[in-house]
Structure formats: structure tokens, C-alpha cells
Amino acid sequence: MLMLTGEYEHTIDEKNRLFISNKLRSQIDTEQYGSDFYLSMGANGILSLYPEKYFQQIALVGAPGSGAPDESVAYERLSFALASKVELDRQGRLLINEKLKQRAHLGATLTLVGVRDHIEVWNTEDWEHYLSDNLNSYQTQITQARQAQIQRQSREIEY
């Protein structure tokens, strides 16, 4: 199972190259998921970096829950048009094309965030703002999840 975690601050250089931390790359089983990546526009306009074989699996699934043919066509069209295969160079950098960089409103200082099955590429300032806006809600959710897990474990011990 793919389990990407953590946040890593980096800068994008003058040639639009972004270094992908070895700590983040080492979380990916290259035999199972490949050593290349797909960079695509993700939810909320955030750039998402998927391991090659994983992206191929999810891209071919099609529009989830879409009943209308037009929605399926739009999903497929945008999924492939807004994605590009990227390879890391020997230094662990990838090239972000200018259009994707502009569409995602990326500046020079970025934060890479492991989000289970992909890496999100955020402007550091936007990421910090997102954290500020959502941290209290997250703390409530994690407390509830932890309590539910403890209750499940308690029931298992009783039997």
C-alpha cells in the first residue's frame, strides 16, 4: 500500500526544477509503483505528483460516480490534458512546465506534502495558511478517530 507522509520545504530554481526529497522518494516502492512520476492538476488547483504506475491505474478508472456522458468525457479530457509524465534527474529534481506552474500559482518557495497516495506541491505561504485554517478541525477529527479506535480495541479485548 502506498503511504506517503510528511511535509518538506524546497525551492524551485530558475529553470523550473524542483528537488524531491530523498526522504519522500524513499517512501515509494519503485518496483511496485515505478521510478517516474506524473504531475497533474489535483483537487482545489493543487499540483499533485503521482508515482507512474499508480497514476496509470487511477487515470484509467474514469470519472467516479458520473452518470452523464459529457461529465465522463470532460473528466477524461482534463485528466490527461493537465497531466505530464516527469522524470527525476540524477540530483532528484523534476521539471515543472510553465503552464502547470502558472495554473497552480506556484512561486519560488514550495512545500511538498505526502498525502497517502500522492505528493502535493504547495506554495509554502498557501500551505501555512491552509494549516492555520484547518488545524483545529483536524485536531477534533483525530481525537474522535483515536477514541473510536480505543473503543474498538476495548470491545475486542472483552471477547
N, C-alpha and C positions, 0 to 999 in steps of 0.2 A: 504494500500500500504506500502510496506517495504521501509524505508528511513533511511539508516544507514549513519551517518556523523561523521566527526572529526578524529583527529589523537591522538594516545595515546602511550606513550613510556613505555615499560616494559622490563624486563629481563627474560630470560629463565633460570631455575635453573639447578642444576647438574643432576636432574632426568628427564630432558627434559619437564618440566611442564611450561606452560605459563599462566599467570594470564590474564583473560579477564575483563577489567574494567567494573564496575557496571554501569558507565555512558553509556558505549557502549551496554551492555546487556539489559539495561532498554529501549532501543530503539526498542526492538523486542517484539511483542505481542506473548507471549508463547502459548496462546490458539490457535491462528491462525497459527503460524509457528513452534511450538514445543519448548521444552527446551533443546534439544540436538542439536548437530551440525555435519556437515560433513566437513572434512578437505580434500581439494583436490588441485592438481596442477592446477593453473589457467594460464591465458594468460601471456606470457613472463616469465614463470617459477616462478611466484609469488604464494606462498601458499594462498589459498582462503578458508575462513571459511563461510559456508552457514548454515542458520538455517535448521534443519532437514526436515521439510515439504516442504520448498521452494526448497531445493536440489532435493528432490524426484520428484517434478514437472518438474524441468528443465532437470534432468537426463533422464527422460522418453520421452522427446520430440524427441530426436535423433539428428543426425547431421544436423545442419541448412544449407539449400541450397545445400546439397550434392547430386549430381546426380549419382555418381559412388558407386556401392555396396561395393567395397573394402574400400572406404573412410568412409562409414557408419559403417562398421564393426570395423575399426580402431578407430573411434570416440567412439563407444560404449565400446570397449575393454579398451581403455585408460581412459575413463571417470570413469569407475567402478574400474579398477585396481589401479588407482592412487588416489582413494578416500578412506577415512576411517571414520566410524562413531566415534565421540568422545563425551564423556560426561564430563561435568564440575564437579569437586569435590565440597565439601562444601565451600571451600575457593574461588571458581570461577576460578579454574585452569583446564587446559586440558593438556593431554599428547600428545606430538608430536612424532610420531615414528621416529626412527633414519634414516630410508631411506628417508622419506619425508624431514626431516631436512637437510640431505646431498644434496638431489636433488635441494632444494631451496637455498642452500648455506647460511643457517642461522647461525649466530653467537650467542653471548650471549645477545646483546642489540638489541631489536626489536621495531619497530613501527607498531602499528595496525592502519589501515586506514579504516574508514567506506566508502564504495563505493556503494551507493544506496542499492543494494540487498545482499551484502556480505561484509565480512571483509577481507582485505588483510593483510598478515603478511610479513613485510619487515625487512631486516637488517636496522637499523637506518641510518647507513652511506650511504647505497644504496638509501634509501628514500630521504635523504637530497640531494644527487647527482641528483636524478630524479627531485626533485623540482627545483633545480638550472637549469637544462637543459630545463624544460618545463614551468616555471613560466611566462616568457614573452609572450609566445604563449597563455597561459591561460588568461592572462590579456587582450589580444586583443580579444579573443573569448568571454569573459564575458562582455566586453564593447559592442561588436556587439550584443550579446544576449539581453543586457539591452536596447540598442537603439531600437531593433526590438520590444521589449515588450512595450516600451513607445509609439512607433508608432501605435501598435495595440490598445492600450488604448485610444489614441487620436482619432482614427477612430471610436471607439465605442462611445465616448462622442459626436462626431459630429452627430451621428444618433440618 
